[in-house]
Amino acid sequence: MRVLNSIVRKMLQSKRQNPIAKKILFLALGIVFLLVHTAYKKEAAKTFIVVLDAGHGGTDPGTMGTGRYKDSEKDIALEVTLSVGQLIEENFPNVKVVYTRKGDTFPTLKQRTQIANNANADLFISIHCNANPNSEPSGSETYVMGLAKSEESLRIAMKENAAIYLENNKGSDYDGFDPNNPDTYIILSLRENTYLDKSITLAKHVQDEFRAIGRKDRGVKQAPYYVITFTNMPSILIELGFMSNRTEEDYLQSKEGKENLSLSIYKAFKKYYSQHSNSENQTTDEPQPQNQTMTVSADGLIWKSEPKDQVVFKVQILSSAVPLAKNSAEFRGLKRFEEYLSNGTHKYIVGCSTELNEAKQNQKILREKGFTGAFIVAFENGQRITMEEAIKKTQK
């Protein structure tokens, strides 16, 4: 720009300049200015910055799951994070993606927040996998900053924050922050978070997309994770699923599972971006999720993912006025079932398929196991509908 200004000044100061040459020069300079202005405008449009944080890494493997696989939490988190970033970069050229790590490195918790804050990011997404001493829990959940509302949420946050003890300074660089002291989290909860509403919006989008591919929805929760407490922008932490659950670990380790989870997070970002960005939402055709994921339990029961806006058939086996313990004899040894509440009654269902014939197969197996009153029920987008309505919709 300085060079162009100098040329213009010299041109205007020249009294001997040929009039025709001067017109040509003005025209050429006009074109140059237009090109420069366009380039600056495009650069200025790239204002939306999202920081993607793959949890753990390097000397911190995260959870090892059941021990049946070589890859640990850090590997799954990184693969999903890079996949989400690639989808954003390919479909949103005006969005800058910043990674806290792109390989098997171990940035400290403080460094992760500094990367986001120094980048003046508009969004921070941290991706992890869950674990529990009990092998039963399953499903995906998304956290925003806040005081933990349950002992389980606090336990998970304390476990993730304890990563500071794996750092070279053993946590001495955190101004008295002690991840093992519950009082620390009360103090953290007092931090003002002007971005909480936007964080919750994004977290809900993530859970909606997970539910659409058949993931068990454990909801949006609050917990005092360090990385989403000390960032100065809307921030969420995603727990993809439980590696301590053998069935869920198989899904998290699979190529299809990681691709579908990545696509779900990308779609949630797309929704958020369209709501909160001033840039035009120009995207290319996005990839489509894979076909219904199907697993068959040891009992021969068919479980498929629950697609959005489609009818699925399940088999109801029990109902109770009070919640039943998961190890209750009423379940006759079944390891997998779902619970839903209807008119104050706890109802228990098994299997899932868009095909009525497959639901009938599940019903036959369950009746042979002793659930003689087992009957087929229909759902759409998580809501119970009548069988008559379901059959009409599936026959369209």
FILO-990079 format. One record per residue: x, y, z of N, C-alpha, C in turn. Coordinates in steps of 0.05 Angstrom, whole numbers, plus 32768, in hexadecimal, padded with zeros to 4 digits. Example, Ala and Ser with C-alpha at 12.3 -4.5 7.8 and 13.67 -1.06 7.14 Angstrom:
BEGIN
81087F8E809C80F67FA6809C81087FBE809C
81017FD3808E81117FEB808F81028001809D
REM end
This chain:
BEGIN
80117FE88000800080008000801180198000
80278019800F803980308010804680357FF5
804D80207FE7805980227FCC8045802F7FB9
802C80267FBA801780307FA98012804E7FAE
801280557FC8800E80727FCF802480837FC4
803D80787FC5805480877FBB8051808B7F9D
804980777F8E804580797F718031808E7F6A
801B808E7F79800580A17F74800F80BE7F78
801E80C27F8E802880DD7F94803A80E77F7D
804C80D57F75805F80DC7F5F805080E27F45
803B80D27F41802C80D67F28801D80F17F28
801280F87F3F800381117F41801581297F40
802E81257F4A8041813B7F4B804D81407F2F
804C812C7F1D8058812F7F03804781407EF1
805281577EE6804381697ED5804681617EB8
805B81517EB28060814A7E978054812F7E8F
804481247EA1803981097E9B8026810B7E84
802980F97E70801780F77E597FFB80F27E63
7FE681017E5A7FCB80FD7E647FC080E17E60
7FC780D57E497FBD80BA7E447FCB80A67E56
7FE680AA7E597FF580987E6B7FEA809B7E88
7FE380B47E8F7FD980B87EAA7FBE80A97EAE
7FAD80AA7E9A7F93809B7E9C7F98807D7E9F
7FAB80747E8F7FB180577E907FBB80507EAC
7FCD80617EB67FD9805C7ED07FC3805C7EE6
7FB080707EE47F9A80717EF77F8A80577EF6
7F84804E7EDE7F7580367EDA7F83801E7EE6
7F9D801C7EE17FAD80067EEB7FAD80067F0A
7FB1801F7F147FB280217F327F97801B7F3E
7F8180227F2F7F67801B7F397F627FFD7F3C
7F6C7FEF7F287F6A7FD27F287F7A7FC77F3F
7F937FD17F437FA47FC87F587F977FCD7F74
7F8C7FE57F777F7E7FEC7F907F677FD97F95
7F587FD27F807F417FC17F837F4A7FA57F8C
7F5F7F9B7F7F7F697F817F877F737F807FA3
7F817F957FAB7F8C7F977FC67F757F997FDA
7F617FA97FD47F4A7FAC7FE67F3B7F927FE9
7F387F837FD37F2A7F697FD47F3A7F567FE6
7F547F567FE37F657F447FF37F637F4B8010
7F637F6580167F617F6D80327F467F66803D
7F317F69802D7F167F6380367F137F45803C
7F1F7F34802B7F1E7F1880307F2C7F11804A
7F437F1D804E7F537F1880657F447F21807E
7F377F38807C7F287F4380937F107F31809A
7F057F2380857EEE7F12808A7EF57EFA809B
7F107EF3809B7F187EDB80AB7F1C7EE380C8
7F067EEB80D47F087EF580F07EFF7EE08104
7EF07ECC80FB7EE67EB8810E7EFB7EA38113
7F037EA0812C7F187E8D81337F0D7E798147
7F117E5F81417F097E4A81537F227E3B815B
7F257E3681757F3C7E27817F7F327E0B8186
7F3F7DF7817B7F387DDB81807F4D7DCE8191
7F457DC381A77F577DB881BC7F537D9A81BF
7F677D8B81B57F667D6E81BA7F717D6881D6
7F617D5D81E77F687D5882027F817D468205
7F907D4B821B7FA77D3B82237FBD7D3C820D
7FCB7D26820A7FE17D2681F67FFC7D228203
80107D1981F3802B7D1581FC802C7D018213
80387D0A822A803B7CF9824180217CF48250
800C7D0282487FF17CFF82557FDF7CF08241
7FDB7CD682457FCB7CC782327FAD7CCB8235
7FA47CD7824C7F887CD782527F7F7CBB825B
7F667CB582597F5C7C9B82617F667C86824D
7F6D7C6E82587F767C5882477F5F7C45823F
7F477C4B824A7F307C3B82437F327C1F8250
7F297C0B82427F287BF0824D7F437BE2824A
7F567BEF823C7F707BE382387F727BD08220
7F5C7BCF82117F5C7BBC81FA7F687BC981E0
7F6B7BE481E17F757BF281C97F907C0081D0
7F9F7C0481BB7FB97C1281BD7FB37C3081C1
7FA07C3B81B17F9A7C5781B27F8B7C5E81CC
7F937C7481D87F867C7E81F17F767C9781EA
7F6C7CA481FF7F5B7CBC81FC7F697CD181EB
7F837CD581F07F917CEB81E27F917CE781C4
7F927CCD81BB7F937CC7819F7F777CCC8192
7F627CC2819F7F477CC681947F407CE48193
7F477CF281A97F417D0F81AA7F4F7D1E8194
7F687D17818E7F777D2481797F6B7D1F815E
7F657D0581597F5A7CFE813F7F407D0C8139
7F2E7D0D814D7F147D1B81497F187D398146
7F2A7D4481567F307D6181557F3A7D69813A
7F4D7D5A812F7F587D6181157F437D5E80FF
7F327D4A81027F1D7D4680EE7F097D5D80EF
7F017D6681077EEF7D7D81097EFC7D9580FC
7F157D9A81037F237DB180F77F247DB080D9
7F297D9980CE7F2A7D9680B17F0F7D9C80A4
7EF97D9380B07EDE7D9980A67ED97DB780A7
7EE17DC480BC7EDC7DE180BE7EED7DF080A9
7F067DE880A77F187DF680947F0F7DF28077
7F047DDA80717EFB7DD580557EE17DE3804E
7ED07DE780627EB67DF2805D7EB27E0F8065
7EC57E1980757EC37E35807E7EDE7E438079
7EE37E4C80617EFD7E58805B7F027E72806B
7EED7E7E80757EF07E9780847EF37E9280A2
7EF67E7980AA7EFB7E7380C67F177E6980CA
7F257E7480DE7F407E6B80E47F3F7E5680FA
7F4A7E3F80F57F4B7E2A810A7F677E298117
7F677E2B81317F807E2A81407F7F7E108151
7F957E0181517F967DE881617FA87DEC8179
7FA17DE181907FB37DE281A77FC87DCC81A3
7FC37DB881947FD77DA4818C7FCD7D968173
7FE17D8F81627FDA7D8081497FE97D668148
7FF77D60815E80067D47816080067D3D817C
80177D2A818280187D1D819D80297D2E81AF
80207D4681B5802E7D5981C7801C7D5D81E0
80287D6B81F3801A7D6F820C801A7D8C8215
800A7D9D820880087DB882127FFB7DB9822D
80047DCA823F7FF97DCB825A7FDD7DD78258
7FCE7DD3826D7FB37DDF826E7FB47DFD826B
7FC77E0982787FCB7E2682767FD27E2F8259
7FE37E1F824C7FEB7E2682317FD37E24821E
7FC27E1182237FAA7E0E82127F987E268213
7F947E30822C7F847E48822F7F927E618223
7FAC7E6282267FBC7E78821B7FBA7E7981FD
7FBC7E6181F07FBA7E6081D37F9F7E6C81CA
7F8A7E6581D87F6F7E6F81D07F6D7E8D81D5
7F767E9681ED7F747EB281F47F867EC381E2
7F9E7EBA81DD7FB17ECA81CC7FA87ECB81AF
7F997EB781A77F8E7EB8818B7F757EC98189
7F6C7ED381A07F537EE381A17F3D7ED38194
7F3B7EBA819B7F287EA7818E7F0B7EAE8194
7EFA7EA581827EDD7EA981867ED07E908192
7EDF7E7A81927ED37E61819C7EE97E4E81A4
7EE47E3F81B97EF87E2B81C37EE97E1181C7
7EF37DFB81BA7EE77DE181BC7EFC7DCD81C5
7EF87DC181DC7F0B7DAD81E67EFE7D9181E4
7F0D7D7E81DA7F017D6381D47F0F7D4E81E4
7EFF7D3D81F27F097D2982047EF97D0F8202
7F027CFA820F7EF27CE282137EEF7CDE8231
7ED97CD182387ED27CCD82557EDA7CB1825F
7ED97CAE82797EDE7C9482857ED17C9382A1
7ECB7C7C82AA7EBE7C7982C47EC77C5F82D1
7ECB7C5E82EB7ED27C4482F87EBD7C2F82F3
7EA47C3782EE7E8F7C2582E77E8E7C2282C9
7E8C7C0A82BE7E8D7C0782A17E727C0B8294
7E5D7C1182A47E427C1482997E3D7C2E828B
7E467C4682967E3F7C5F82897E477C61826C
7E367C6F825C7E3B7C7382407E2F7C8E8237
7E367C9782207E2A7CAF82157E3D7CC68213
7E347CDB82067E447CF482027E387D0A8213
7E4A7D1C821C7E417D34822B7E537D4B8224
7E497D6382287E597D7B82227E577D8E823A
7E6F7D9982417E717DA982597E767DC78251
7E6B7DD882627E717DF482627E7B7DFC827D
7E877E14827F7E927E1D82997E7C7E2082AE
7E837E1982C77E707E1D82DD7E767E0A82F3
7E687E0E83097E6A7DFC83207E5D7DE2831A
7E6B7DCC83207E5F7DB1831A7E467DAD832A
7E317DA3831C7E177D9F83297E157D828334
7E297D72832F7E287D5683397E447D4D8341
7E467D3983527E607D2E83597E6E7D228341
7E5F7D16832F7E6B7D0A83177E787D208306
7E6B7D3683017E777D4C82F17E907D5682FE
7E8F7D5983197EA77D6383277EBE7D4F8325
7EB77D3583277ECC7D2083267EDA7D21830B
7ECA7D2482F57ED67D2582DA7EE87D3E82D7
7EDE7D5582E17EED7D6D82DE7F087D6B82EE
7F077D6083067F1F7D5D83167F337D4B8308
7F287D3682FB7F3A7D2382ED7F487D3182D6
7F397D4082C67F457D4E82AF7F587D6482B8
7F517D7382CD7F637D8882D77F7C7D7E82E3
7F7C7D6582ED7F937D5982FA7FAA7D5582E6
7FA57D5A82CC7FBA7D5882B87FD17D6C82BE
7FCC7D8082CF7FE17D9382D57FF87D8682E4
7FF37D7082F280087D628300801A7D5382EE
80127D4F82D580247D4282C180367D5582B3
80317D6F82B880427D8482AB805D7D8582BA
80717D9182AC808C7D9382B7808D7DA182D2
807C7DB582D5807D7DC482EF806B7DB98304
805E7DA282FE804D7D94831180377DA5831C
802D7DB8830C80167DC88315801D7DE18324
80377DE78327803F7DFE8337803B7E198329
80347E18830F80307E3082FF80137E3982FF
80037E3083117FE67E3583107FDC7E468327
7FED7E5583347FE57E6883497FD37E5C835E
7FDB7E4583687FCC7E39837E7FB47E288375
7FB07E25835B7F9A7E1583517F9F7DF88357
7F8E7DEB83677F917DCF83707F7A7DBF8365
7F7E7DAF83517F687D9F83457F5C7D8B8358
7F6A7D84836E7F5F7D7083807F507D7C8398
7F4F7D9783997F427DA583AF7F277DAF83A6
7F117DA483B07EF67DAD83A87EF17DCB83AC
7EFF7DD783C07EFC7DF483C47F057E0483AC
7F197DFA839E7F237E0783867F0D7E0C8372
7EFB7DF983707EE67DFB835C7ED07E0E8363
7ECD7E12837D7EBA7E2683867EC47E42837E
7EDE7E4683817EEA7E60837A7EE87E64835B
7EEE7E4E834C7EEC7E50832F7ED07E588326
7EBC7E4E83337EA17E53832B7E997E70832E
7EA97E7F833D7EA37E9B83427EAD7EAD832B
7EBD7EA183197EC77EB083027EAF7EB782F0
7EAF7ED182E87E997EDA82D67E9D7ECE82BB
7E877EC382B07E897EB882957E737EC58284
7E7C7ED982757E697EE882647E627ED8824B
7E6F7EC182477E6B7EB1822F7E5B7E988235
7E4F7E96824C7E427E7D82547E2A7E768241
7E1A7E8A823B7E037E85822A7E0B7E7A820F
7E1F7E8682037E297E7C81E97E357E6081EB
7E437E5C82017E4F7E4182067E397E2C8207
7E247E3282167E0D7E1F82187E007E1A81FD
7DFE7E2F81ED7DF27E2C81D27E027E1881C2
7E1C7E1C81C17E2D7E0981B27E2B7DED81BD
7E2C7DEB81D87E2B7DD081E57E117DC281DE
7DFB7DD181DD7DE17DC481D67DE27DBB81B9
7DEE7DCB81A77DF07DC2818B7E007DA88189
7E157DA681987E267D8E81987E157D7681A1
7E077D7981B77DF77D6281C17DE07D5B81AE
7DD47D6F81A17DBF7D6A818D7DCA7D598176
7DE27D60816D7DEE7D5181577DF67D35815F
7E007D3281777E077D1781817DEE7D058183
7DD87D11818D7DC07D02818F7DB57CF98174
7DBA7D0A81607DB07D0481457DBE7CEC8138
7DD67CE581427DE47CCE81377DE17CB68149
7DCF7CB8815D7DC97CA1816E7DD97CA08188
7DE97CB5818E7DF87CB581A77DE67CBA81BE
7DEB7CAD81D47DDD7CB281ED7DE37CCE81F6
7DCF7CDE81FB7DD27CFA82027DD37CFD8221
7DEB7D03822B7DEE7D0882487DEB7D25824F
7DE67D36823B7DDE7D5182407DF57D658242
7DED7D7F82457E007D9582497E037D998267
7E1C7D9A82707E217D9C828D7E357DB28293
7E367DBA82AC7E4A7DCE82B47E5F7DC082C6
7E787DC882C37E8D7DBE82D37EA57DD082D1
7EB57DD282E67ECC7DE582E67EE57DDA82D9
7EE47DD482C07EFC7DCC82B27F0E7DE582AE
7F287DE182B27F3A7DF882B07F3A7E048294
7F3A7DF482807F3D7DFE82647F257E0E825B
7F0D7E0982667EF67E18825D7EEE7E2E8272
7EFE7E2F82877EF97E44829C7F0B7E5C8297
7F237E58828C7F367E6E82897F397E78826C
7F267E70825B7F267E7A823F7F127E91823E
7F197EA5822D7F097EBD822C7EF87EBE8213
7EE97EA8820F7ED77EA581F97EC37E8E81FF
7EAD7E8C81F07E9C7E7481F47EAD7E5B81F2
7EAA7E4982067EBB7E3182077EAB7E198210
7EB07E0282047EA37DE9820C7EB87DD3820E
7EB27DBF821D7EC37DA6821E7EB17D8F8219
7EB87D7F82047EA77D6981FB7EB37D4E8205
7EA27D3E82127EAA7D2382197E9C7D118204
7EAB7D0581F27EA07CF681DB7E917CDD81E4
7E9B7CD081F97E8F7CB782027EA17CAA8216
7E987C9382217EA67C8582367EB87C6F822B
7ED27C72822E7EE47C5D82267EE57C46823A
7ED87C4A82517ED77C3582657EC07C21825F
7EAF7C28824C7E997C1782437EA27C09822A
7EA37BEF822A7EAF7BE082147EA17BE681F9
7E867BE781F97E787BEC81E07E7D7C0881D6
7E7D7C1B81E87E827C3681E07E9F7C3B81D8
7EB27C2D81E57ECE7C2F81DE7ED27C2581C1
7EC47C0F81BA7EC67C04819F7EBE7C1A818B
7EA87C2881927E9E7C3D81807EB27C54817E
7EBD7C5D81947ECF7C7381947EE97C6D8185
7EF17C5481867F0A7C4B81797F057C46815B
7EEC7C4381527EE77C3D81367EE97C568124
7EF07C51810B7EF27C6780F87ED77C7480F4
7EC27C6480F27EA77C6E80EE7E9E7C7F8106
7EA47C76811E7E9C7C8581367EA97CA08137
7EC37CA181327ED27CBA81337EC97CCD811C
7EC37CC281057EB97CD380EF7E9E7CDF80F5
7E8C7CCF81007E717CDA81077E727CEE811E
7E837CE981317E857CFC81487E917D16813D
7EA57D15812C7EB27D2D81217E9D7D3D8111
7E8E7D2F81017E7A7D3D80F07E657D4A8102
7E5D7D3D81187E497D48812A7E537D628136
7E6D7D62813F7E787D7B814B7E7A7D918136
7E827D89811E7E837D9D81087E677DA98103
7E537D9981027E387DA380FD7E2F7DB68113
7E367DAF812C7E307DC181427E3E7DDC813F
7E577DDB81377E667DF381327E587E03811C
7E507DF681077E437E0380F07E2A7E1280F9
7E1A7E06810A7E027E1381157E097E2B8125
7E1D7E2881367E257E3E81477E307E558137
7E417E4F81237E4D7E6381127E387E738103
7E247E6580F97E0F7E7380EA7DFF7E8680FC
7DFE7E8081167DEF7E9181297E007EA98133
7E1A7EA581367E2B7EB981447E417EC58133
7E427EC081197E577ECB81097E4A7EE180F7
7E597EF680F27E517F0B80E07E587F0580C3
7E697EF080C07E717EE880A57E5B7ED98096
7E5C7EDA807C7E487ECB806D7E4E7EAD8071
7E397E9E80757E3D7E82807A7E3E7E728060
7E547E7580527E587E6780397E667E4D803E
7E597E3780387E667E1D803C7E627E0C8024
7E747DF880217E717DE5800C7E5F7DCE8016
7E587DBC80047E487DA5800D7E577D968022
7E4A7D9180387E577D83804E7E547D65804B
7E667D5680577E647D3980567E4C7D2F8065
7E427D19805E7E2A7D0E806B7E337CF8807F
7E237CF580957E2A7CE080A87E277CC5809C
7E357CB280A77E347C97809D7E187C8B80A3
7E137C7580967DF97C67809B7DF67C5F80B8
7DDE7C5780BF7DD87C5080DA7DED7C3C80E4
7DF97C4480FB7E0D7C3281087DFD7C1C8116
7E067C0381127DF87BED811E7E0B7BDC812F
7E027BD681477E107BC281587DFD7BAC8160
7E077B9581637DF67B7E816C7E027B748186
7DF27B74819B7DFB7B6C81B67DFF7B4E81B7
7E0B7B4581CD7E107B2881D07DF67B1981D0
7DE07B2781D77DC57B1A81D77DB97B1881BC
7DC67B2481A87DBC7B25818D7DA97B3C8188
7DA77B4F819B7D967B6681987DA27B7B8186
7D927B8781757D9C7B9B81617D997BB7816C
7DB07BC5816C7DB07BE181747DBB7BF2815D
7DAB7C0481527DB47C16813D7DB47C328148
7DC47C43813B7DC37C6081437DA87C6B813C
7DA17C81814A7D867C8D81487D887CA68136
7D827CA3811C7D847CBA810A7D6F7CD08110
7D777CE9810A7D657CFF810E7D4E7CFF80FA
7D367D0681047D1E7D0880F47D167CED80E7
7D1D7CD780F37D147CBD80E97D087CAD8101
7CF57C9D80FA7CE87C8C810E7CFA7C748114
7CFD7C6D812E7D0B7C5681367CF97C458148
7CFE7C2B81477CEE7C1881577CFF7C0C816D
7CF47C0A81857D027BFE819B7CEF7BEB81A9
7CF97BDC81BD7CE87BC981CA7CE77BD081E8
7CCF7BD581F27CCB7BDB820F7CC97BC1821E
7CD97BBF82347CDA7BA682437CCE7BA9825F
7CD17BC1826A7CC97BC582867CBE7BE1828A
7CAE7BE4829F7CA77BFF82A97CA57BFE82C8
7CAC7C1482D47CAD7C1482F27CA67C3082FC
7C997C3183137C937C4A831F7CAC7C58832B
7CC07C4883307CDA7C53833B7CF17C498328
7D077C5883287D1D7C4F83177D287C348320
7D307C24830D7D3B7C0A83137D5A7C0C8312
7D677BFE83247D857BFD83247D8E7BEE830B
7DA47BF683007DAE7BE982E77DB47BCB82EA
7DBA7BC483037DC07BA783087DA77B988313
7D907BA583117D787B98831B7D727B7E830D
7D687B6A831C7D617B5083117D4B7B5282FC
7D3C7B6982FD7D277B6D82EA7D317B6D82CD
7D4A7B7482CA7D557B7682AE7D607B5B82A4
7D5E7B4782B47D657B2B82AB7D817B2A829D
7D947B3982A87DAF7B37829E7DB57B498286
7DA17B58827D7DA67B6A82667DBB7B80826E
7DCE7B84825D7DE37B9882637DDD7BB38257
7DCC7BB482427DC77BCD82347DA97BD18231
7DA07BE8823B7D847BF082387D837C0E823C
7D6C7C1A82357D687C3782397D507C3C824B
7D507C5382577D397C5A82697D2D7C75825F
7D137C77825F7D067C91825B7CEF7C93826E
7CE87CAC82737CD37CB282877CBA7CBB8278
7CA37CAF827F7C8A7CB682727C747CB68287
7C687CCE828B7C537CD1829F7C5B7CC782BA
7C737CCD82C27C7D7CC582DC7C857CA882DF
7C847C9982C97C8C7C7C82CA7CA67C7882BB
7CB87C6982C77CD27C6382BB7CCE7C4B82A9
7CD57C4E828F7CD17C39827C7CEC7C32826F
7CEF7C18826A7D097C0E82617D067C008246
7D187C0982337D167BFF82187D317BF4820F
7D2F7BE381FB7D477BD581F17D477BD581D2
7D607BD881C77D637BD781AA7D5B7BF0819C
7D627BF281837D5A7C0A81737D5F7C048155
7D4A7C0981457D4D7C0581287D387C15811A
7D3E7C1D81017D297C2A80F17D187C1580E3
7D207BFC80E57D127BE680D87D007BD780EC
7CE67BD780E67CD37BC980F97CDA7BAC80FB
7CE27B9F80E67CE87B8280E77CFF7B7C80FA
7D137B8F80FB7D297B8B810E7D207B8F812B
7D0D7BA1812F7D027BA5814A7CF37B8C8152
7CE57B7F813F7CD77B6681457CEA7B50814D
7D027B4F81407D167B3C81477D1F7B408164
7D237B5A816B7D2B7B6081877D157B58819A
7CFC7B5D81937CE57B5681A47CE57B3781A9
7CEA7B2881947CEA7B0B81977D007B0181AA
7D187B0D81A77D2E7B0581B87D287B0C81D5
7D1D7B2481DA7D177B2D81F57D017B1C8202
7CED7B1481F37CD87B0381FE7CE37AE88205
7CF67ADE81F57D037AC481FB7D147AC68214
7D1E7ADF821B7D2D7AE382337D1C7AE6824C
7D027AE682487CF07AE8825F7CDF7B018261
7CE47B14824F7CD47B2C824E7CBC7B27823D
7CA97B1882487C937B0E82387C807B25822F
7C807B3B823E7C6F7B5182367C7D7B668225
7C947B5F821B7CA37B73820A7C937B7B81F2
7C937B9581EC7C847B9F81D57C937BB581C8
7C8D7BB981AE7C9C7BCD819E7C917BE981A2
7CA37BFC81A47C9B7C1881A67CAA7C288191
7CA07C40818B7CAC7C5081767CB47C6C8181
7CCB7C7681767CD47C90817E7CDD7CA08165
7CDB7CBA81687CE57CCC81537CF27CE48161
7D0C7CE8815B7D1B7CFE81687D197CFD8186
7D1A7CE481917D1A7CE181AE7CFF7CE281BB
7CE97CE681AB7CCF7CE881B67CBE7CCF81AF
7CAF7CC581C27C9E7CAD81BC7C877CB581AA
7C817CA681967C6A7CAA81857C5B7C908183
7C427C91817A7C317C7881787C3B7C678162
7C367C4D81647C3E7C3A814F7C307C408135
7C177C4881377C077C4F811F7C157C668110
7C1D7C7A811F7C2A7C9181127C457C898107
7C537C7881157C6E7C6F810C7C6C7C5F80F2
7C597C4D80F17C577C3D80D97C4F7C4E80C0
7C3E7C6180C57C367C7480AF7C4E7C8380A5
7C5F7C8C80B77C777C9C80AF7C8B7C8A80A1
7C8E7C7280A97CA27C60809D7C997C568081
7C7F7C57807C7C747C4D80637C737C63804D
7C797C7C80557C787C9280427C8D7C8F802D
REM end
